């Protein structure tokens, strides 16, 4: 389905505007006094590097679709900034702070724009923004989320990492990249989602996986691990119904929770990931394992690993890198609790894994590069402690990968 509407965030998406923050707060609502407009205009003109998008960029993006603005900023501020920076831009709508009862991260502004423009299908709408609130607003509305990192500061700080953790549908770096990717947004999805939507896709050429750092709560101990995620699983919250309803991977994960056989495209996505991951790419012999089943449960991921091993036996994942598969590298001891079934808190999950996960075959880890696969990463507790314990057992390098990142409504 083609995108009919691009709804842009304003501040630090269309324009670089951190210096304009004094004009954006609650004091910016209400009538536009001449003195205030003059002060804002002078401040806008004071930055010669104000524009992230140019007027020509926006005119090009409006070809064949409509463009609008959805901002948390007051309408007086937004109108002044847009008039000063983009006087010829063909905006179809501008939704500002006062226009909705709840602004971002709530979806009201997306739905109001659709109502104003007579757009019926939320799947034909995309929110383009630079922050977590933009991504969450899109998810709650049920539309596409496009994260533009082009105007981000270097190095990143907490707001940027928080946005990355929400695993937007499409990630772009500025207007030229956006123009290229919106022509076919499916091709920019994380690799496991792309594999499901496009069975014939060249996953080696389009192998997107996002890296998210997961931390042990400081109340327990200090520690973290980077987790590569191949897709998303929208959690079972009412606020996410509109997005989960048309998200294939979320449905597959729910349907396959007790599976003994997994879809071929899951195996293909893992093959693509392994081909690109650091040790395999650098021709380092690699051991692949999974987060183990808990006592009393079925060996679910172990079955997926068996399928992956059979696939590698038929056609090498990488022709120059030896890969071995060790399903019983890790184990859970008796007493391990179910994170989801017992509704454990974040801290309880980490304590549960800390106390019950073990390296069952340290000889298979010592001096080796290890890749550990999990299904859905929520807190990341299983993978964080798997990496910690495998390194303590002598592993040279540990790569953590989850089939999906659990996405919540906040």
C-alpha positions as CSV (number, residue, x, y, z in Angstrom):
1,X,0.0,0.0,0.0
2,X,1.4,3.4,-1.0
3,X,1.8,6.1,1.6
4,X,-0.8,8.8,1.2
5,X,0.4,11.1,4.1
6,X,3.7,11.9,5.7
7,X,3.2,13.6,9.1
8,X,6.4,15.4,10.1
9,X,7.5,16.3,13.6
10,X,8.7,19.8,13.6
11,X,11.5,20.4,16.1
12,X,14.8,18.7,15.4
13,X,13.2,16.8,12.5
14,X,12.4,19.5,9.9
15,X,14.5,22.1,11.6
16,X,17.3,22.2,14.2
17,X,15.6,24.1,17.0
18,X,17.2,23.2,20.4
19,X,18.1,26.9,20.7
20,X,14.4,27.8,20.3
21,X,13.2,25.9,23.4
22,X,12.4,29.1,25.4
23,X,9.7,29.8,22.8
24,X,8.1,26.3,22.9
25,X,6.9,25.8,26.4
26,X,3.4,26.5,27.9
27,X,4.2,30.2,27.8
28,X,4.2,29.9,24.0
29,X,0.5,29.1,23.9
30,X,-2.1,31.8,23.4
31,X,-2.2,34.9,21.2
32,X,0.8,35.8,19.1
33,X,1.9,39.2,20.3
34,X,3.9,41.2,17.8
35,X,6.9,41.5,20.3
36,X,7.0,37.8,20.8
37,X,6.7,37.0,17.1
38,X,9.6,39.4,16.4
39,X,11.7,37.9,19.1
40,X,11.1,34.4,17.7
41,X,11.8,35.5,14.2
42,X,15.1,37.0,15.2
43,X,16.0,33.8,17.0
44,X,15.1,31.7,13.9
45,X,17.2,33.8,11.6
46,X,20.2,33.8,14.0
47,X,21.1,30.2,13.0
48,X,22.4,29.8,9.5
49,X,22.2,26.0,9.8
50,X,18.6,25.9,10.8
51,X,17.1,23.7,8.1
52,X,17.4,19.9,8.2
53,X,14.8,19.7,5.3
54,X,14.8,22.3,2.6
55,X,11.7,23.6,0.9
56,X,12.7,21.7,-2.3
57,X,12.9,18.5,-0.2
58,X,9.4,19.0,1.0
59,X,8.0,19.8,-2.4
60,X,9.6,16.7,-3.8
61,X,8.2,14.5,-0.9
62,X,4.7,15.9,-1.6
63,X,4.7,14.5,-5.1
64,X,2.1,11.8,-5.2
65,X,1.1,12.2,-1.5
66,X,0.3,14.8,1.1
67,X,2.5,16.2,3.8
68,X,1.6,17.6,7.1
69,X,3.1,18.5,10.5
70,X,2.2,17.0,13.9
71,X,4.0,18.9,16.7
72,X,3.9,19.2,20.5
73,X,4.8,22.9,20.1
74,X,2.3,25.7,20.4
75,X,0.5,26.7,17.3
76,X,1.8,30.3,17.3
77,X,5.4,29.0,17.5
78,X,4.8,26.4,14.8
79,X,3.1,28.8,12.4
80,X,5.9,31.3,12.8
81,X,8.7,28.7,12.3
82,X,7.0,27.1,9.3
83,X,6.3,30.5,7.6
84,X,9.8,31.6,8.2
85,X,11.5,28.4,7.1
86,X,9.1,26.9,4.5
87,X,6.9,29.7,3.1
88,X,6.2,27.6,-0.1
89,X,5.8,24.2,1.4
90,X,2.5,22.5,0.4
91,X,1.3,21.5,3.9
92,X,-2.1,19.8,3.8
93,X,-2.5,20.1,7.6
94,X,-0.6,21.4,10.7
95,X,-1.6,19.8,14.0
96,X,-0.2,21.7,17.0
97,X,-0.3,21.4,20.8
98,X,-3.7,23.2,21.2
99,X,-5.4,21.2,18.4
100,X,-5.7,17.9,20.4
101,X,-6.7,16.9,23.9
102,X,-3.6,14.7,24.2
103,X,-0.4,15.4,22.1
104,X,2.4,13.0,21.5
105,X,3.0,10.2,22.5
106,X,-0.7,9.9,22.2
107,X,-2.1,9.2,18.7
108,X,-4.8,11.9,18.7
109,X,-2.9,14.2,16.2
110,X,-2.5,11.4,13.7
111,X,-6.2,10.6,13.8
112,X,-7.2,14.3,13.6
113,X,-5.0,14.7,10.5
114,X,-6.6,11.7,8.8
115,X,-10.1,13.0,9.6
116,X,-9.3,16.4,8.2
117,X,-7.9,14.9,5.0
118,X,-10.4,12.1,4.6
119,X,-7.9,9.3,4.9
120,X,-9.5,6.0,5.9
121,X,-6.6,3.5,6.1
122,X,-4.0,4.2,8.8
123,X,-1.6,1.9,7.0
124,X,-1.2,4.6,4.4
125,X,0.1,7.1,6.9
126,X,3.6,7.6,8.3
127,X,4.9,9.7,11.2
128,X,8.4,11.0,10.6
129,X,10.2,12.2,13.7
130,X,13.4,12.1,15.7
131,X,12.2,11.1,19.2
132,X,10.7,8.2,21.1
133,X,7.4,10.1,21.4
134,X,7.1,10.2,17.6
135,X,7.6,6.5,17.3
136,X,5.2,5.6,20.1
137,X,2.5,8.0,18.7
138,X,2.7,6.3,15.4
139,X,2.5,2.8,17.0
140,X,-0.5,3.8,19.1
141,X,-2.2,5.3,16.0
142,X,-1.5,2.2,14.0
143,X,0.5,3.8,11.3
144,X,4.1,3.6,10.1
145,X,6.9,5.0,12.3
146,X,9.9,6.5,10.5
147,X,12.8,7.6,12.7
148,X,14.9,10.3,11.2
149,X,18.4,10.3,12.8
150,X,19.9,12.9,10.4
151,X,19.8,15.8,12.8
152,X,20.9,13.9,15.9
153,X,23.8,15.1,18.0
154,X,27.0,13.3,18.1
155,X,27.7,11.5,20.3
156,X,24.2,10.2,21.1
157,X,22.6,10.8,24.5
158,X,19.7,9.2,26.3
159,X,16.9,10.6,24.0
160,X,18.5,9.0,21.0
161,X,19.1,5.6,22.6
162,X,15.5,5.7,23.9
163,X,14.2,6.3,20.3
164,X,16.3,3.4,18.9
165,X,15.0,1.0,21.5
166,X,11.5,1.4,20.0
167,X,12.7,-0.1,16.7
168,X,10.9,2.1,14.2
169,X,9.6,0.6,11.0
170,X,12.0,2.6,8.9
171,X,15.2,4.4,10.0
172,X,16.5,7.3,7.8
173,X,19.3,9.8,7.8
174,X,17.8,12.9,6.3
175,X,15.5,13.9,3.4
176,X,17.4,12.1,0.6
177,X,17.3,8.8,2.5
178,X,13.6,9.3,3.3
179,X,12.7,9.9,-0.4
180,X,14.5,6.7,-1.3
181,X,13.0,4.5,1.4
182,X,9.3,5.6,1.4
183,X,8.9,4.4,-2.2
184,X,9.0,0.9,-0.7
185,X,9.0,1.0,3.2
186,X,8.7,-2.8,3.5
187,X,12.2,-3.2,2.2
188,X,13.6,-1.2,5.1
189,X,12.0,-3.3,7.8
190,X,14.1,-5.4,10.3
191,X,15.3,-8.5,8.6
192,X,12.9,-11.0,10.1
193,X,9.9,-8.8,9.3
194,X,11.2,-8.3,5.7
195,X,11.6,-12.1,5.4
196,X,8.0,-12.6,6.3
197,X,6.6,-9.9,4.1
198,X,8.8,-10.6,1.1
199,X,9.6,-14.4,0.9
200,X,11.9,-13.9,-2.1
201,X,13.8,-10.9,-0.7
202,X,17.6,-10.8,-0.8
203,X,18.1,-10.9,2.9
204,X,21.9,-10.7,2.6
205,X,21.6,-7.4,0.8
206,X,18.9,-6.0,3.1
207,X,19.8,-7.4,6.5
208,X,18.7,-4.7,9.0
209,X,19.1,-5.6,12.7
210,X,19.1,-3.0,15.4
211,X,21.5,-3.0,18.4
212,X,20.0,-2.2,21.8
213,X,22.0,-2.0,25.0
214,X,20.3,-3.8,27.9
215,X,21.3,-3.0,31.4
216,X,21.1,-5.0,34.7
217,X,19.3,-2.9,37.3
218,X,21.8,-1.0,39.5
219,X,20.0,-2.4,42.5
220,X,21.2,-5.9,41.6
221,X,24.7,-5.2,40.1
222,X,26.3,-3.4,37.2
223,X,26.4,-4.9,33.8
224,X,25.0,-4.8,30.3
225,X,25.0,-6.5,26.9
226,X,24.2,-5.3,23.4
227,X,21.4,-7.3,21.9
228,X,20.7,-7.4,18.1
229,X,17.0,-7.6,17.3
230,X,15.7,-8.9,14.0
231,X,12.1,-7.7,14.4
232,X,9.4,-6.6,16.8
233,X,6.7,-8.1,18.9
234,X,3.9,-5.7,19.9
235,X,2.9,-6.5,23.4
236,X,-0.7,-7.2,24.3
237,X,-1.8,-3.7,25.4
238,X,-5.0,-2.1,24.2
239,X,-3.0,1.0,23.2
240,X,-1.1,-1.0,20.6
241,X,-4.1,-2.8,19.1
242,X,-4.2,-0.7,16.0
243,X,-0.6,-1.5,15.1
244,X,-0.5,-5.1,16.3
245,X,-3.6,-5.9,14.2
246,X,-1.6,-5.7,11.0
247,X,1.8,-6.7,12.3
248,X,2.6,-10.2,10.9
249,X,5.5,-11.1,13.2
250,X,3.6,-10.3,16.3
251,X,0.9,-12.7,15.2
252,X,3.4,-15.4,14.2
253,X,5.1,-15.2,17.6
254,X,1.8,-15.6,19.4
255,X,0.8,-18.5,17.1
256,X,4.1,-20.3,17.4
257,X,4.6,-20.1,21.2
258,X,4.3,-23.9,21.4
259,X,5.6,-24.8,18.0
260,X,7.7,-27.8,17.1
261,X,8.4,-26.5,13.6
262,X,9.2,-22.9,12.6
263,X,8.7,-21.0,9.4
264,X,11.4,-21.2,6.8
265,X,11.7,-17.4,6.7
266,X,12.7,-17.4,10.4
267,X,15.6,-19.7,9.5
268,X,16.5,-17.5,6.5
269,X,16.5,-14.4,8.6
270,X,18.8,-16.0,11.2
271,X,21.1,-17.2,8.3
272,X,21.4,-13.7,7.0
273,X,22.1,-12.4,10.5
274,X,24.8,-15.0,11.1
275,X,26.4,-14.3,7.8
276,X,26.8,-10.6,8.8
277,X,27.6,-10.9,12.5
278,X,31.1,-10.0,13.6
279,X,32.8,-13.4,14.1
280,X,31.3,-15.1,11.0
281,X,32.0,-12.1,8.9
282,X,35.6,-12.1,10.1
283,X,36.0,-15.8,9.3
284,X,36.2,-16.7,13.0
285,X,35.0,-20.2,14.0
286,X,31.7,-19.6,15.7
287,X,29.5,-21.6,18.1
288,X,25.7,-20.9,17.9
289,X,23.4,-21.7,20.8
290,X,20.1,-20.6,22.3
291,X,18.6,-19.5,25.6
292,X,17.6,-22.8,27.1
293,X,14.1,-24.1,28.0
294,X,13.2,-23.9,31.7
295,X,12.6,-27.2,33.6
296,X,9.1,-28.5,32.9
297,X,8.9,-26.6,29.5
298,X,9.4,-27.8,26.0
299,X,12.8,-27.2,24.2
300,X,11.3,-24.7,21.8
301,X,14.4,-22.7,20.7
302,X,16.4,-25.8,20.6
303,X,14.1,-27.0,17.8
304,X,14.6,-23.8,15.9
305,X,18.4,-24.3,16.3
306,X,18.1,-27.8,14.8
307,X,16.3,-26.4,11.8
308,X,19.1,-23.8,11.4
309,X,21.7,-26.5,11.7
310,X,20.0,-28.6,9.0
311,X,19.8,-25.5,6.8
312,X,23.6,-24.9,7.2
313,X,24.3,-28.6,6.5
314,X,22.4,-28.2,3.2
315,X,23.9,-24.9,2.2
316,X,26.7,-23.2,4.2
317,X,25.7,-20.0,6.0
318,X,29.1,-18.7,5.2
319,X,31.4,-20.7,2.8
320,X,34.6,-19.8,4.7
321,X,33.6,-19.8,8.3
322,X,33.1,-23.0,10.4
323,X,29.9,-22.8,12.4
324,X,28.9,-25.3,15.1
325,X,25.6,-25.6,16.8
326,X,25.4,-26.5,20.5
327,X,21.8,-26.5,21.8
328,X,22.8,-27.5,25.3
329,X,25.5,-24.9,25.9
330,X,23.4,-23.3,28.6
331,X,20.8,-24.6,31.0
332,X,18.3,-23.4,33.6
333,X,18.4,-25.1,37.0
334,X,15.3,-26.3,38.9
335,X,13.3,-23.4,40.4
336,X,13.6,-21.1,37.4
337,X,10.4,-19.1,37.1
338,X,8.3,-18.2,34.1
339,X,8.9,-14.5,33.3
340,X,5.6,-14.0,31.4
341,X,3.4,-16.6,33.1
342,X,4.2,-15.3,36.6
343,X,4.2,-11.6,35.6
344,X,7.7,-11.0,37.0
345,X,8.9,-7.4,37.4
346,X,12.0,-6.2,35.6
347,X,14.2,-6.8,38.7
348,X,12.6,-10.2,39.4
349,X,13.4,-11.3,35.9
350,X,17.1,-10.4,36.3
351,X,17.3,-12.1,39.7
352,X,15.6,-15.2,38.4
353,X,18.1,-15.5,35.5
354,X,21.1,-14.6,37.6
355,X,20.2,-17.4,40.1
356,X,19.3,-20.2,37.7
357,X,21.1,-19.8,34.4
358,X,24.3,-21.8,34.0
359,X,26.9,-22.6,31.4
360,X,26.3,-26.4,31.0
361,X,29.2,-27.1,28.6
362,X,32.1,-24.6,29.3
363,X,34.4,-26.6,27.1
364,X,32.3,-25.5,24.1
365,X,32.7,-21.8,25.1
366,X,36.2,-21.6,26.2
367,X,38.3,-19.6,23.8
368,X,35.5,-19.4,21.2
369,X,33.2,-16.9,19.6
370,X,29.6,-17.6,20.7
371,X,26.2,-16.4,19.3
372,X,23.2,-16.8,21.6
373,X,19.7,-16.7,20.2
374,X,16.6,-15.7,22.2
375,X,13.0,-15.4,21.0
376,X,11.6,-12.1,22.4
377,X,13.8,-9.7,24.4
378,X,11.8,-7.7,26.9
379,X,14.2,-6.7,29.6
380,X,17.0,-8.7,28.0
381,X,17.8,-10.5,31.3
382,X,18.4,-13.9,29.7
383,X,20.8,-12.6,27.1
384,X,22.6,-10.2,29.4
385,X,23.4,-13.0,31.9
386,X,24.1,-15.5,29.1
387,X,26.8,-13.1,27.8
388,X,28.1,-12.5,31.3
389,X,28.4,-16.2,32.2
390,X,29.8,-17.3,28.9
391,X,32.5,-14.7,29.1
392,X,33.3,-15.8,32.6
393,X,33.6,-19.4,31.2
394,X,36.2,-18.2,28.8
395,X,34.3,-17.3,25.6
396,X,36.4,-14.9,23.4
397,X,33.4,-12.9,22.2
398,X,29.6,-13.3,22.7
399,X,27.0,-11.9,20.3
400,X,23.4,-11.7,21.6
401,X,20.5,-11.8,19.1
402,X,16.7,-11.8,19.7
403,X,14.2,-12.7,17.0
404,X,12.1,-9.8,18.3
405,X,12.1,-6.8,20.7
406,X,9.0,-6.5,22.8
407,X,7.4,-3.2,22.1
408,X,5.3,-1.6,24.8
409,X,3.0,1.4,24.7
410,X,5.4,3.8,26.4
